[in-house]
Amino acid sequence: MNAARLAVRPGFVARATQLVQGAPDRRPSIIPSPSQNTSAVPFTHRLSPFSTSASLSCANHKNPGSSASATSQTDSDDSSTDKFTIGLRKNQEWAAQTAREHPDLFPTLATGQQPQILWLGCSDSRCPETSMLGLQPGDVFVHRNIANILHPGDLSSGAVIEYAVQHLRVKHVVVCGHTSCGGVAAAMGNKQLGILDPWLLPLRQVRERNLALLQSLPADEAALKLVELNVREGLNVVTQKSVVLNAIQERGLKVHGVIYDVGSGVLRELDTQDSQDAIRARLVAFKTDA
Ligand SMILES: [Zn+2]
């Protein structure tokens, strides 16, 4: 059973932390915030999250005939401030600089990929996995979605996990949550969010199972605790997949849970080591063979 330990590798995040170059960001989260009168008001409210109505009144949705629309449209087309225009130009600079500094990188990547890390994280723009790890293209295979939720039957994340583990043979699977997560804030509230409601259901289930604990904490600590619990739930889903259990046993695949602090750029690794009894039960219940 020794090969089935779901142990962490402490040096992994330590190395990543040394390479972190992130900076605090005050942009609002992508999820509308829950109402203020909920039992636990997440601290993301202090980061000026926008409302659903605000998001629907952005420049591209305004009446084309309005002066406000004309002004906003002009602003969005200003090549000196438009991020897509800037990004296209910077891509040329980045590609040239990277080719100079790492002349073998792009020719090698053109022949295939051998990433060591599978990253399962949130879609949040403040959580760019390759940048925060200080790594390069080709190093990290990625699946990101709102609030890094891993639905057991989700075809998208399931296909990514199976391909990464079975075919790319990654050495590490990382589930990453983050501070100020809008999805977590939404699940801590009770506002109807349309299509996001079924998506966030696993988060609400975690909230339900840990309600007493979460209600005993100040709002900001409760939100952070739900981030952590969501990561642990994601790890449960990952390690209930037979392809993952097989890779752990046969070639020492490591599974990690981390939390990214968007206010400092620093990753923190969670202690995710299971007991031998828990590992034994998981193998009995979930491991299958061809
Ligand atoms: Zn998030």
Residues whose N, C-alpha, C, O or C-beta is under 5 A from the ligand:
A	BS01	ZN	C122 D124 A147 C181 G182 G183
